[in-house]
Amino acid sequence: MVSRRALRTVGTASAALTALVGTAVAQQPPAGPQLSLVTRLGIGLVVNLVVGAIVVAAVPDYVRSTADRIHDDPGGSFGWGLLAFIGLIVASVLIVTVIVTIPLLLILGLVGGSIATVAVGQFAVDVRRDGDLWKALGVGVVALVLVGLVPIVGGVVNFVVGMLGGGAMVNEFRANRSG
């Protein structure tokens, strides 16, 4: 049975997306050939589900503890994520260690994004404590891919989610090194 909180959250998110439809329709389409909305939706769902499934299957305890860090300290997670990404970009430019920093950026982005997607799904369906990571992953992917289709807003939301996930990974690494 779905809780009232989950229904309220889904209803609020649906109302917010509905309110943004006018903004999305008013946007000028970019020049050149573009993928259809359905194609972008399908690609987004498949890629995010595959990457998320690999991460959840490989390290479920790490995903759970890192997603808890996002829930417990979202501001700190965002700040550390932003600092880590900027630091890696500056390091790659200054030191020319592209061979090291680009893979680190990809790992931080892909794995961190997957963990943050699970955290979004946990928040949406209130499964944080019972630990159903697969359900949280599915709900998080659908929610973030749908929001990601909205011009401008989708980019901002995906950026924030990426920073949250990357920062939570940095915090988890720091906590494991110190204790």
C-alpha positions in Angstrom: 0.0 0.0 0.0 1.3 3.4 -0.9 1.5 5.9 2.0 -0.3 9.2 2.0 3.0 11.0 2.1 4.2 9.3 -1.1 0.9 10.1 -2.8 1.2 13.7 -1.6 4.8 13.9 -2.9 3.9 12.4 -6.3 1.0 14.8 -6.5 3.1 17.8 -5.7 5.8 16.8 -8.2 3.1 16.2 -10.9 1.6 19.6 -10.2 5.0 21.2 -10.4 5.8 19.5 -13.7 2.4 20.5 -15.1 3.1 24.1 -14.2 6.4 23.9 -16.1 4.8 22.6 -19.3 4.1 26.2 -20.5 7.8 27.1 -20.0 8.9 24.0 -21.9 6.5 24.7 -24.8 7.6 28.3 -25.1 11.3 27.4 -25.5 12.8 27.9 -29.0 14.0 24.6 -30.4 17.7 24.5 -31.1 18.9 24.6 -34.7 19.7 21.3 -36.4 18.3 17.8 -36.0 17.0 16.8 -32.6 15.9 13.6 -31.0 12.2 13.2 -30.3 10.9 13.6 -26.8 10.1 9.9 -26.7 13.5 8.9 -27.8 15.2 11.1 -25.2 12.9 9.7 -22.6 13.7 6.1 -23.6 17.5 6.7 -23.7 17.4 8.5 -20.4 15.5 5.7 -18.7 17.6 2.9 -20.1 21.0 4.6 -19.4 20.1 5.6 -15.9 18.5 2.3 -15.0 21.5 0.3 -16.3 24.1 2.4 -14.6 22.0 2.6 -11.4 21.4 -1.2 -11.4 25.1 -1.9 -11.8 25.9 0.4 -8.8 23.1 -0.9 -6.6 23.9 -4.6 -7.4 27.7 -4.1 -6.9 27.7 -2.1 -3.7 24.3 -2.0 -2.0 25.6 -1.1 1.5 27.7 1.7 0.1 24.7 3.1 -1.8 22.5 2.9 1.3 25.0 4.7 3.5 25.9 7.3 0.9 22.2 8.0 0.2 21.7 8.4 3.9 24.4 11.1 3.9 22.5 12.9 1.2 19.3 12.8 3.4 21.2 13.8 6.6 23.3 16.7 5.1 22.1 17.8 1.7 23.9 21.2 2.0 27.2 19.6 2.9 26.9 17.0 0.2 26.2 19.7 -2.5 29.1 21.8 -1.3 31.6 18.9 -1.3 30.3 17.8 -4.7 30.8 21.2 -6.2 34.2 21.6 -4.6 35.3 18.1 -5.8 34.1 18.7 -9.4 35.7 22.2 -9.6 38.9 20.9 -8.0 39.2 18.0 -10.5 38.5 20.3 -13.5 41.1 22.9 -12.2 43.6 20.0 -11.6 43.1 18.7 -15.1 43.7 22.1 -16.7 46.7 23.1 -14.5 48.5 19.8 -14.1 47.4 18.3 -17.4 46.5 15.0 -15.7 43.6 14.5 -18.0 44.3 10.7 -18.0 43.5 10.7 -14.2 40.9 13.5 -13.7 38.5 12.7 -16.6 37.9 9.1 -15.3 37.5 10.4 -11.8 35.0 13.0 -13.0 33.1 10.2 -14.9 33.1 7.9 -11.8 32.1 10.7 -9.5 29.3 11.8 -11.9 27.9 8.4 -12.9 28.2 6.7 -9.5 27.3 9.8 -7.6 24.3 10.5 -9.9 23.1 6.9 -9.4 23.3 7.2 -5.6 21.6 10.6 -5.6 18.9 9.1 -7.9 18.3 6.3 -5.3 18.2 9.1 -2.6 15.5 10.9 -4.6 13.5 7.7 -5.0 13.8 7.0 -1.3 12.5 10.4 -0.5 9.6 10.1 -3.0 8.3 6.7 -1.8 9.5 6.9 1.8 11.6 3.7 1.7 14.7 5.1 3.4 14.5 2.8 6.4 13.2 -0.4 5.0 16.0 -0.4 2.4 14.3 -1.3 -0.9 17.0 0.2 -3.1 15.5 -1.3 -6.3 12.2 0.4 -5.8 13.9 3.7 -4.9 16.1 3.4 -8.0 13.1 2.9 -10.3 11.1 5.8 -8.8 14.2 8.1 -8.8 15.1 7.4 -12.4 11.6 8.0 -13.7 11.2 11.2 -11.7 14.6 12.6 -12.7 14.3 11.6 -16.3 10.9 13.3 -16.6 12.2 16.4 -14.9 15.3 16.3 -17.1 13.1 16.7 -20.2 12.0 20.2 -19.1 14.4 22.7 -20.6 16.6 24.7 -18.2 14.9 23.3 -15.1 15.9 19.8 -16.0 19.5 20.8 -16.4 19.6 22.6 -13.1 17.9 19.7 -11.3 20.4 17.2 -12.9 23.3 19.4 -11.9 22.1 19.6 -8.3 21.5 15.9 -8.1 25.0 15.2 -9.5 26.6 17.5 -7.0 24.6 15.9 -4.2 25.8 12.4 -5.2 29.4 13.4 -5.8 29.6 15.3 -2.5 28.0 12.4 -0.6 30.7 10.1 -2.1 33.4 12.5 -1.0 31.9 12.7 2.5 31.7 8.9 2.7 35.3 8.6 1.6 36.4 11.2 4.2 34.4 9.4 7.0 35.9 6.0 6.1 39.5 7.4 6.0 39.1 9.1 9.4 37.4 6.2 11.2 
